[in-house]
Amino acid sequence: MELTQKDKEQIRESLRVYVSKYPSQNKAVGSLKGTSAGTVSCILSGKWENISDAMWRKVREQVSFVREQEWQIVETGAYQEITYALTDAQDSCNVTWVVGEAGSGKTTTAKVYADEHREVFYLQCSEDLHKGEFVREIARIIGIRGEGYTVRELWKEILARLIQMNAPLLIFDEADKLTESVFHYFISLYNKVEDKCGVVFLSTDYIKKRVRNGLRHEKPGYKEFYSRIGRKYFEIDDTTPNDVYAICTANGLTERKDIEEVLRDAEDSDYDLRRVKKSVHRVLKMHNA
């Protein structure tokens, strides 16, 4: 489907907000995949005639605000706790490991926080993210083009860039998936930016078992890593029926029977907010059919 003028105006505004989070437009461009400085300048200045819809969509995918227009995000108890942890880490330049159930809203909260604050950089982790890729991804999200750098050179550039910032925060989502070699890279990072950069890891409680095993078997790096997070985890509360009720009403469900249907479905799924969202959409779709 061809993008409308309104679509492009919304993308331009999202791009403007995105760029404003970085010290300069060039650094913001450095964080975007497959997008040139010229393209960004043309979008922001309104010179759109030579920009393809494919490029518009590529930009939108990377900069569009996480709050979907058709879905209202509710500040659940977990949302408020995670926001507190992120704010504290950024303000105090400390390291925090946030633990919560799958579907508790960790990712959404982190993305909202990153969208609304300067010098906050969000990275989705995965099992296949190895040392070199880890370093290059950090470089990209803070606005450094990695071409032409060795990993060691890029690492030095990352550290120098972070130290120059006022109050940077790195957020690593699903961080329990990182390999042990990447953990060691994190220690190298933190040793150099301690008291100059906040770091927050987000994951399920699987990380507790992994760290316990690492400590028990005296695996390299685990003792120091555990010390870096203060030898404790920031554990968020589970989603409650009141949270689900608030989500329902915020997103247009007003009839008691509809809300009770979503609540029953939520209870069956251990209050997984992904399931709650699907349930609300299903009920709304039935009403609009």
GISULMO-V881357 format. One record per helix or strand of 3 or more residues. SS is the DSSP state (H for helix, E for strand). FROM is the first residue (numbers start at 0). TO is the last residue. If there is no record, write none. Layout:
((SS	FROM	TO) (SS	FROM	TO))
This chain:
((H	4	19) (H	24	29) (H	36	44) (H	52	62) (H	76	91) (E	94	98) (H	105	115) (E	119	123) (H	130	140) (H	150	163) (E	167	172) (H	174	176) (H	179	192) (E	196	202) (H	205	215) (H	221	227) (H	240	249) (H	255	267) (H	272	287))
